[in-house]
Each structure stands twice: as C-alpha cells, then as structure tokens.
C-alpha cells in the first residue's frame, strides 16, 4: 500500500512546485552544477556518463510503471522521467518502461515478461502489494528496487527505494541533537502510518542519544501541551516532532508554537508549502536538497512538460542507477550493495543488506515566505 507522504508530496509539486522551487533558489543561491548535474547528448544525466562503457552490450533493466488503470497519470510522469535520460521505452532498451497496471497480477505479468526478454533488474513497482508479488515471481536472482516507501516489505531480493519515515526521522532528529535538542517528543495521529513514523522517531532518538518519552497518539489538539508535560516529568521537551501532515496537524502545531516549543517535521512538510502555515515558521524539517533537485526539475518541465515531484525524482535516480550498473555489468544484489553507494537528484543513498535504503536528506528551516537550507544528513 502507498503511504500518505508519497501521494501528498507528488500532489504538492503539481499544484505549486515551480513557485516554491524558484523561491527556494532565491533564498539559497548556488548552482546545481556543483553536484555534477547537467545535460548530455542523450538528455539530462547525473554526470560521469563519459566514464562508462557504451550502451547496448551489457545490462538491461525494466521500469514497472502504472501506465493504465486508476493511477495512469503517475505512470505517465514516470515514463516521461525515464525518457529524460535518453532512454527508449521499448523492451530491449537499456531501461525499458513497461505497464504494471494497478494490481499485483498485472505487475507480475509485466515483470516476468521483462525478465524473459532479458531484464536483469526490475525498478518498481510503486505499490507494496505489487512489489511483494513481483519479487516472489521473478526469483531471488533478479533484484527488485521498489519505489514504495513501505520499509516493512524489504528483504531478500526486494529493496525499498522510496523516501521512508526512517530517513526523515534520522535527518531531522540527528540535526536537532546537534543544536542542543536532547529531549524530543513525537506526536502522531491514530493509524498505521502514524505508528510507523513514531517508531522511526524512537529508533533515531536512541541512535543520537536523545531522550524521547513514549509517543503521543492524538486525534486532536485538545490538551496536547498538558499531555506532553505529563509524559515528560512535568516539563515541556526541547522539541516536538510532528511527522504526519493532515488531520489535527495544524491545530497541534499552533498549540505547540504558542507554548514556545521547537517544531520538527518530516519530508511531508514539503508537500504543504510550510511557510504558508504561521505555526510552522521557525520549524525544521527533513527534505531532499532543493538546490540539487532544481536542475532535474527544470529539465523535466522543459523537456517533458511535467512537474517534478518525489515520484519523478525516485524514478530518475532508479533509472540512472540501473543504467550505470548495467554498463558496469553489475545489475545484481552485489551491485546494489556497493560500498560507495550512489548519488542522485534526491541526494546520496546506499542500500543495506536487509533491503533498506539509507538516504542523505537536507534539513530546511521555515522562514517568512520560503524555506532555507540549514543542514544535511549523510547517507
């Protein structure tokens, strides 16, 4: 199943992405060229392509996208993104784009057809139920790099590539710890995703030596400040992590802001233009580096006429990764686990043996009218 942060992030880029990126660049300055991003003969690339063997003789991969069904609009963005690097969309290409539909059966058919046609690696599908079925169908020797953000499905030949609650929590809680926030609480709404985000926060707190009381699960803002004091020996924590946008989020943020608490947020905050929410001014949240992402976003909008969101960024990074590994004849589990990891438009990342992805994210501060880069985590 697709977690809420995924769909919200993509929707924000569709509605106001260009405006927010331009404003970010005005605040941040700098150039994406610093990260080795640019154009190549076949389209936009991550750079370094001239060091690779020529295409066509070594590896092939397949990108499974929902080109039909209820989520076809997402699939079209994925296909446009894959073509940005000069990738044809037919079977037999370096990275072929095939229709996964929107259920497990259609995804399995697409994957097994691609493997029979020579694909050594599967990119996608987007959704966890499809990804599980595909990984089982293609066998353990074919790595499946799902764009899902459901970290619970990882393992064996199935790798999770989406932006996960663990990545956001690690980035922003780790940064807050360096700023002297050593007692951090987490507040989430009821539901499975909230519990996953709370668990990720607790894991990160332990990793950085941060004291964290038991997470609060609240369906409203009523009594949130009093409940935090009760859970924290009668005093307010140094900061409160609000990772899930929606429901009581804004009301809770307002109550905590009024109490003078430092607010922390996840990648979901980027989906709502947080500078438009008065309670979030001064808050810190995790997100892909906006300067690094800008060159890619501009290229996609110029070449394909599509707004660039998180799904597009994940797609591009996955396609480039597969292309590079293919030319190095390393489209395999060991190739994915290479010690150096990878670099992408969403930041540096590397895969771990348990199928998870460790990703370096930026930390942004919400200021009047914009957000500004204040820190970053390593992959």
ABEGO torsion letter per residue (X at the ends): XBBAAAAAAAAAAAAAAAAAAAAAAAAAEEBAAAAGBBBBAAEBBAEGAAABBBBGABBBBBBBBBABEAAAAAAAAAAAAAAAAGBBABBGBABBBBBAEABAAAAAAAAAAAAAAGBABBBOBABAAAAAAAAAAAEAABBBBBABABAAABEEABBBABBBAAAAAAAAAAAAAAAGBABBBBBBBBEAAAAAAAAAAAAAAAAAGBBBBBBBBBABABGAAAAAAAAAGGBBBABBBBABBEEAAAAAAAAAAAAGBBBBBBAAAAAAGAAABAAABGBBBBBBBAAAAAAAAAAAAAAAGBBBBAAAAAAAAAAAAAAAAAAAGABBAAAAABAAEBBBAAEBBBBBAAGBBBBBBBBBBBBBGBBBBABBBBX
